[in-house]
Amino acid sequence: MQVRTYAEGCVPAELAARADALRAQVWAGGGPPDPALRPVAMLLVSPEGEVAAALDVLTKEIEHEGARYRAAGLSAVVTDRARRGRGHGRRLVAAAREWIAADGADIGLFTCDRPLRPFYESAGWEALEGTVLVGGTPGDPFPSDGPGFDKVTMAGFFTARARRAAGSFRGCRIGLYPGEIDRLW
């Protein structure tokens, strides 16, 4: 299995179709990510060209407690149902963490369903208990603690500046505001 990374729109057509079919196993009717979030597709591809797992990395500048940070997060993480339990998803999520750090993000931030917390921790991400990501837009916020949600915020602090400020990201509300398309990555 090989991790392949592509700027959105640059995924070879056959792999894009396979990744879309994989995502459709979990999310019906999802469209492409917002280009303003500089999406990058990461795929775990078998030697035969099958997509075992896929995810998108989305990136934007955020402001938190008066400082600006380059933040990146995971979106649309999925492993082929027939291939689950073999470490493929964990491998891809860990590779995405490394890629985000190498790409120069200060911090990685995203939410996941609470039962998936151990999975993401096993791939190197850290849970921020009590931290809420606020998605959507400032005029139409979409918080991760909204009714019916049971989310946990996951993070990675990649730069010295972000590591020094890590405490300020715990137990708070963080204005992510990725927009109307990817309301909460």
Secondary structure, 3 states (H helix, E strand, C coil): CEEEEEECCCCCHHHHHHHHHHHHCCCCCCCCCCHHHCCEEEEEECCCCCEEEEEEEEEEEEEECCEEEEEEEEEEEEECHHHCCCCHHHHHHHHHHHHHHHCCCCEEEEEEEHHHHHHHHHCCCEEECCCEEEEEECCEEEECCCCCCCEEEEEEECCHHHHHCHHHHCCCEEECCCCCCCCCC
